[in-house]
């Protein structure tokens, strides 16, 4: 089993089985965290649909400028009136009835899509949801279905309670994803469902229970780029956990893995980005998916995209009105996917990233390029992926140790933000040990350890020991144990003492965490007992 970023854990901390379980948990935690990062960034988990879908009759028409400065009272009055007209049009019969329905739907849709702050709350209070559900009824024209689904899409992009108001519409939105629906209608319904799924685990569970997964997966197989992209985005929202069931079901659907490969091969960066998000959550949540993905051409495709990316400074998205700048997140998703894949399956490191193969050199070169960037997020993700490769074979450790990554990681440990320092520390620690495969402490790669300590890394690890973050403090203690046990000529304890390591460890003397307390006290007693300093 690949031991992921804690391959050098001491036997008095965890068994090797527990280490592997911790690796899986860490990937799931990253999946949840990245959902939060994605929402907190301007690339929203929910999206307002501003412009017509590509291929619709209205796509070529002038939509007009966005309403920015309209008074709130006037906007609310117009919205209430539009909902009243929706109700009236439902009872219209005879010639011109269908045209009237389209007109009133379009009027509401424009209010919900062209206003700077869409009047979602007003539309809901006026009774729009049950009316829009009626407009979604089977047998309606595609144009009517498209407009109704568009209105619901933008309502679902609102606040949490506003999104939840779509519950009555979910069965019909899912039904219109089916093969009998036009591509445009299915795509718009997928967008609405993606917004609902982006709101939280409870709504995702409802969508899954009502059968949204399979038809969305079918849409991702579409040859139309925008349809596949929308479906992939909706799927990434639907499977993102924390329950891995949906991810396991998705990867089991015939054609899904082939669709992922095919869409990553295309030049369309927007599509590749959304598909990479699917890979992120599959690889974080499903061991089965990870195993299948690493045995496909996906790793090579991800590394190829990372290596070919020239402008690494475009990571942080620039967004207006929740529109998406896809190239901003393409590098991030590729990095996170690679990090998850090397964390989840030993086959990835041992067989795919075989030392001496060009793909391995490309992967390491790409990660080094990201470590050099000015982007905080790129550095963190590259360090995370590098740490997992460093947890591989002795040959992988030597490859990284001999590369340009070493001085970069040492510099990050000393100067970077806390979360980056921790990831860099995991990598450097993994370079120093080879697990024994049993409960004994890992074997130390002495020349790696000496070079890292002599390069000035020890203060960085001692600073981690002083951290309030327990995982980081444990990481620091583990490295100190390696130094005190393995540095040549018994000089390790003196080096630790010289950097005030004893004081750092003694802060755990009466710590509430029993594991940390026992670990730190045990190290102090063993290496700085009564005989310390005596000839």
ABEGO torsion letter per residue (X at the ends): XBAEAAAABBAAABBAAAAAAAAAAAAAAAAAAAAAAAAABABBABBBBABBBBGBAAAABBAEBBBAABBAAAAAAAAAAAAAAAAAAAABBEBGAAAAAAAAAAAAAAAAAABABBBAAAAAAAGAAAAAAAAABBGBBAAAAAAAAAAAAAAAABBAAAAAAAAAAAAAAAAAABAABBAAAAAAAAAAAAAAAAAEAAAAAAAAAAGAAAAAAAAAABABAAAAAAAAAAAAAAAAOABAAAAAAAAABBGAAAAAAAAAABABAAAAAAAAAAAAAAAAABAAAAAAAAABAAAAAAAAAAAABABAAAABBBBBGGBBBAAAAAAAAAAAAAAAAAAABAAAAAAABBBGBAAAAAAAAAAAAAAABABAAAAAAAAAAAAAAAABBAAAAAAAAABAAAAAAAAAAAABBAAAAAAAAAAAAAAABBBAGBABBBBBBAAAAAAAAAAGAAAAAAAAAABABAAAAAAAAAAAAAAAAABBGGAAAAAAAAAGAAAAAAAAAABABAAAAAAAAAAAAAAABAABGBX
